[in-house]
Amino acid sequence: MRTSPAVADRLARTGPTPSPQKASEARAAFEDSASVGLGFVPLGIAFGVLVTHAGVGWWWASLSSALVYGGSFEFLLIGLVTAGAPLFSVAVSAFLVNLRHMFYALSFPLDRVKGRLGKTYSTFALCDEAYALAAGHRGRSWSGPRILWVQLFLHLYWAGGATAGALLGSLIPDSVAGLDFALTALFTVLALDAVRDRRGDLPTPVLALLSALAARLLDPGRLLPVAFALFTAGLLVRYVATGRRPSHA
């Protein structure tokens, strides 16, 4: 079937029509990420407001959310930057706080993502919420493009919220309290959901609670990185102990 010159000229100017399959993958990913994204936006706004109140330029929130995209570490980074912490302390804190991503990689379906660029971005954008969605029961049937779209939408939610919060930060008085607890509240809800979904894995939340209490007693000034370090060490010890336990089957 031949295409008329007028139609051919219009196609040449407008480009190829988007694939219906790609559009459906993006639409499904948008629906998958919407519930978490609605939580990301106020969290990003809280982060942007904290950046402005800390005396840092508003653009720092946009740059951090786009290039660091570390969630909890970005909240921690505000205090480190304003306190003039040495670069070594910042690097160690970043390593300890984000060390959990090494364990995420063990079960995250990165093998479905095709192409070097796609795998690189998927690795960079591997946040707690993306892992919870893609590695959960619903995400077992997701294709690589759908996983990438979900991660991209979550990234945009966070960066957009942070930018909006930074731009509007001057309108929110410093007397407003609780913004720095916003991310903690989200992780609390995620933890409760995880405990409810995995009722047989009670030792893990108990170990996390004990790690937090020990960090509070040992070094309250650096509670988060110390707690993550203790929790990671506890998980490794438990893995080695259970892995070497002889089977009685």
HELIX and SHEET records of a PDB file:
HELIX    1   1 PRO A    5  THR A   14  1                                  10    
HELIX    2   2 PRO A   20  HIS A   53  1                                  34    
HELIX    3   3 TRP A   58  LEU A   67  1                                  10    
HELIX    4   4 SER A   72  THR A   82  1                                  11    
HELIX    5   5 LEU A   87  VAL A   97  1                                  11    
HELIX    6   6 ARG A  100  SER A  107  1                                   8    
HELIX    7   7 LEU A  110  ARG A  112  5                                   3    
HELIX    8   8 ARG A  116  PHE A  124  1                                   9    
HELIX    9   9 ASP A  128  ALA A  134  1                                   7    
HELIX   10  10 ARG A  138  SER A  141  5                                   4    
HELIX   11  11 GLY A  144  LEU A  168  1                                  25    
HELIX   12  12 GLY A  169  LEU A  171  5                                   3    
HELIX   13  13 LEU A  179  PHE A  181  5                                   3    
HELIX   14  14 ALA A  182  ASP A  197  1                                  16    
HELIX   15  15 PRO A  203  LEU A  218  1                                  16    
HELIX   16  16 PRO A  220  ARG A  222  5                                   3    
HELIX   17  17 LEU A  223  GLY A  243  1                                  21    
END                                                                             
